[in-house]
């Protein structure tokens, strides 16, 4: 009788090869044409039904089991980041200024591996599996890849009952997974503040309204929202990532732009933060006699793992890698993930796969030297495949 874990390790080298090919040829969001072609060709080679061109570059593969209308989906994201890779490896990015620095190459490869595994177990599938390969998870503007895929009907025809996703995690060692019921990743919003003053000579600041001084005060005071206006037991992050202003060392700037991100878990806190931000911005700007504009954009919501799916995947993980390696996460990660959009529509579960090796230096997501221990890939494949099979039995 076939064993999913054993079969997963048998195809490890094939999936590593796929991952490295994708890694060497990174493509940004909604531009994943070659990656999508690779995915579609691979799925067709397995005999799956394949649909292309969803949300521009999205691909869906459908594996029909005993019941076409009982469907679970497994999702992977395909896009890379605008980062110049600093790794020195044979599969280093061949595209200047683009890199798979968040593991989406491995997500795509693993879900292709799950498709290959479940094709071998097709006669044991009590239902069917839809494999969703999504563009543009790393969206800079809304809507991103997940929302666009949903709008174009990826969860319909046949209707999907539940969905699984996976993300490599360099904070967890290879051989382990991270599991959490409920909120596992934060809601992610972005903002832009434009401070408007009156410029002038650097020697006569009293004759000006200094936009840089106003901006500096605002940056400092915004942090007080997290430390003094939000409960310390409510996870909240307010980060200023960009601050631009001024033309010359001896000229008072008349305009400064501030951009950043807010991460929250509690929806009530999420709604409260932009109100508190505007109070702060308005108050500080008024003191100095300046003006401002404030643009706050809500991104995707908090990612919540379904209770029943969490119990199922926890049990599967313990059977495959053992209880000690099945790490129950205490707190959500404050990074965001647009898998949340699927999990708002139907029950969803998002697995964190350990990929760090203590014998090597570990780099975080979005770092130009981000890489992973590929020994983790068959573990992720086995857990996803077994979880899908077990779900379809119920």
Number of C-alpha atoms within 10 A of each C-alpha: 3 8 11 21 20 11 16 24 17 13 15 20 15 12 26 20 13 21 23 18 18 26 25 19 21 29 24 20 24 19 18 22 17 14 25 23 15 14 26 22 13 19 23 13 10 17 14 20 14 18 13 16 11 21 22 18 23 30 26 24 26 22 22 21 21 14 12 15 16 20 27 24 23 26 22 26 28 34 31 28 22 17 17 17 21 13 13 9 8 8 15 18 24 13 14 12 12 22 31 32 26 24 26 25 27 29 24 27 26 28 27 27 28 26 26 24 23 25 18 15 16 19 11 14 22 21 22 25 28 25 26 28 29 31 32 27 24 20 19 11 10 12 16 22 29 28 20 20 24 16 13 12 13 25 22 11 9 15 16 20 17 23 27 25 21 24 22 26 22 23 17 19 19 23 21 24 29 24 24 24 21 16 18 27 26 26 25 23 20 19 17 18 20 20 26 23 24 17 18 18 13 16 10 10 14 10 13 19 23 27 29 22 17 24 25 14 15 21 17 10 15 20 16 14 19 18 12 9 12 16 12 10 6 12 18 23 18 19 16 16 9 11 17 13 17 16 11 9 8 11 16 26 25 20 24 22 18 20 18 16 19 23 26 26 24 17 11 9 16 20 12 13 21 20 11 16 20 18 12 19 23 17 13 19 22 13 9 15 16 20 19 18 13 17 12 18 16 16 22 21 25 30 27 24 24 20 14 14 20 19 14 15 24 23 16 20 26 16 14 16 17 14 14 10 18 22 19 14 14 11 13 20 15 19 15 22 23 25 29 25 22 23 22 14 14 14 19 27 30 29 23 22 26 27 26 26 19 10 6 9 10 18 16 15 18 17 16 20 20 20 21 23 17 19 18 23 29 26 25 29 30 27 27 25 25 21 20 27 21 15 19 21 11 7
